[in-house]
Amino acid sequence: LDDNFAKSLGKFEGLADLKNKLRENIKYDKEMRAKDKKRMQVIDEIIKVSDIPLPPVLVEAETDKMLAEMRYETEKMKLKWGDYLSHLKKTEVELKTTWQEDAKRRVKTGLILGEVALKEKITAPEADIKKELDHLKTHYPNTSEDRLRQYVTGLITNEKVFGWFEDQK
């Protein structure tokens, strides 16, 4: 390991710079994991004290979404979906069945975040939406702008809701 090796990996001034960037990234990753863990604890507490009726169609849509995400990630790794399922020794139906509880939790989380955003009048600023939308369009040029906008708006709004939760302490 030397400066030339570090430079060959990317835009690093040398080995010391590479090591510093790695430390920063590891620290950032740990901070984000801790933040996410705290956020999920808040959601879990709300779920425990809430009686949220879940229409089966929402849970089914969420398991479909989870399946699509898994298929996309698998194919992104250049694996064939059918081969992956064979390796797991599961069918799509079996996967969706095993994901029922996770899907319910994801649906409840979405409903909770949406309700808090509505009641507290939390919205995503248009400037933030546009900035993220422009970024995503470069990575997903074939995805409809309406779909990307909906996704980005939800992400930013959820982030603002979590910020609101954190401010309540």
C-alpha positions in Angstrom: 0.0 0.0 0.0 1.4 3.3 -1.1 0.4 6.7 -2.5 0.3 5.4 -6.0 -2.1 2.6 -5.0 -4.3 5.0 -3.2 -4.4 7.3 -6.2 -5.3 4.4 -8.4 -8.5 3.8 -6.4 -10.0 7.2 -7.0 -9.5 10.9 -6.3 -7.2 10.6 -3.3 -4.1 12.7 -2.8 -2.3 9.7 -1.3 -2.4 6.9 1.2 -3.0 9.2 4.2 -5.9 10.8 2.4 -7.4 7.4 1.6 -7.1 6.4 5.2 -8.7 9.6 6.4 -11.6 9.2 3.9 -12.1 5.6 5.0 -12.2 6.7 8.7 -14.7 9.5 7.9 -16.9 7.1 5.9 -16.9 4.5 8.7 -17.7 7.2 11.3 -20.5 8.5 9.1 -21.9 5.0 8.5 -21.9 4.3 12.3 -23.7 7.6 13.0 -26.3 6.9 10.3 -26.9 3.4 11.7 -27.4 4.8 15.2 -29.7 7.4 13.9 -31.8 4.9 11.9 -31.9 2.6 15.0 -33.3 5.5 17.1 -35.8 6.4 14.5 -37.1 2.8 14.2 -37.4 2.6 18.0 -39.7 5.7 17.9 -41.8 4.1 15.1 -41.9 0.7 17.0 -43.2 2.5 20.1 -45.9 4.3 18.1 -46.9 1.0 16.5 -47.1 -0.7 19.9 -49.6 1.8 21.2 -51.5 2.2 17.9 -54.4 0.1 16.6 -53.9 0.6 12.9 -56.2 -1.4 10.7 -54.4 -2.7 7.6 -56.3 -3.3 4.5 -54.9 -6.5 2.9 -54.5 -4.7 -0.4 -51.8 -2.4 1.2 -49.9 -5.4 2.6 -50.1 -7.2 -0.7 -48.9 -4.0 -2.5 -46.0 -3.8 -0.1 -44.9 -7.4 -0.6 -45.1 -6.8 -4.3 -42.9 -3.8 -3.9 -40.5 -5.8 -1.7 -40.3 -8.5 -4.3 -39.6 -6.0 -7.1 -36.9 -4.4 -5.0 -35.3 -7.9 -4.4 -35.5 -8.8 -8.1 -33.9 -5.4 -9.1 -31.0 -5.9 -6.6 -30.5 -9.4 -7.7 -30.4 -8.5 -11.4 -28.2 -5.6 -10.7 -25.6 -8.1 -9.4 -25.9 -9.8 -12.8 -27.8 -12.8 -11.3 -30.8 -14.4 -12.9 -33.9 -14.1 -10.8 -35.0 -17.7 -11.4 -31.5 -19.0 -10.5 -31.6 -16.9 -7.3 -35.0 -18.3 -6.3 -33.7 -21.8 -7.0 -30.7 -21.2 -4.8 -33.1 -20.1 -2.0 -35.3 -23.0 -2.7 -38.3 -20.7 -2.6 -41.0 -19.4 -5.0 -42.0 -15.8 -5.3 -45.2 -16.7 -3.4 -43.2 -18.3 -0.5 -41.0 -15.2 -0.3 -44.0 -12.9 -0.1 -45.5 -15.1 2.6 -42.3 -14.9 4.7 -42.3 -11.1 4.3 -45.8 -10.6 5.6 -44.8 -9.2 9.0 -42.1 -6.9 7.5 -44.6 -5.7 4.9 -47.1 -4.9 7.7 -44.5 -3.0 9.6 -43.5 -1.1 6.5 -47.1 -0.2 5.8 -47.8 0.9 9.4 -44.6 3.0 9.3 -45.7 4.7 6.1 -49.2 5.4 7.5 -47.8 6.8 10.7 -45.3 9.0 8.9 -48.0 10.2 6.5 -50.4 11.0 9.4 -47.9 12.9 11.3 -46.9 14.9 8.2 -50.6 15.7 7.6 -51.4 16.7 11.2 -48.2 18.7 11.7 -48.4 20.2 8.2 -45.0 18.9 7.3 -44.2 19.1 3.6 -41.2 18.7 1.4 -39.8 22.1 0.1 -40.0 22.3 -3.7 -36.4 23.4 -4.0 -35.3 20.2 -2.2 -37.6 18.1 -4.4 -36.2 19.6 -7.5 -32.6 19.2 -6.5 -33.1 15.5 -5.6 -35.2 14.9 -8.7 -32.5 16.4 -11.0 -30.0 14.0 -9.3 -32.2 10.9 -9.7 -33.0 11.7 -13.3 -29.4 11.3 -14.2 -29.3 7.8 -12.6 -32.8 6.7 -13.7 -33.4 8.4 -17.0 -36.1 5.9 -18.1 -38.2 6.3 -15.0 -41.2 8.7 -15.4 -40.7 12.0 -13.7 -44.0 11.7 -11.9 -42.9 8.5 -10.3 -39.6 9.9 -9.3 -41.3 13.1 -7.9 -43.6 11.0 -5.8 -40.7 8.9 -4.5 -38.6 12.0 -3.7 -41.4 13.9 -2.1 -42.1 10.9 0.2 -38.4 10.5 1.1 -38.0 14.2 1.9 -41.3 14.4 3.8 -40.4 11.3 5.9 -37.0 12.8 6.7 -38.7 16.0 7.9 -41.2 14.0 10.0 -38.3 12.1 11.6 -36.6 15.5 12.3 -39.9 16.6 13.9 -39.9 13.5 16.1 -36.3 14.3 17.2 -37.2 17.9 18.0 -40.0 16.7 20.4 -37.5 15.4 22.9 
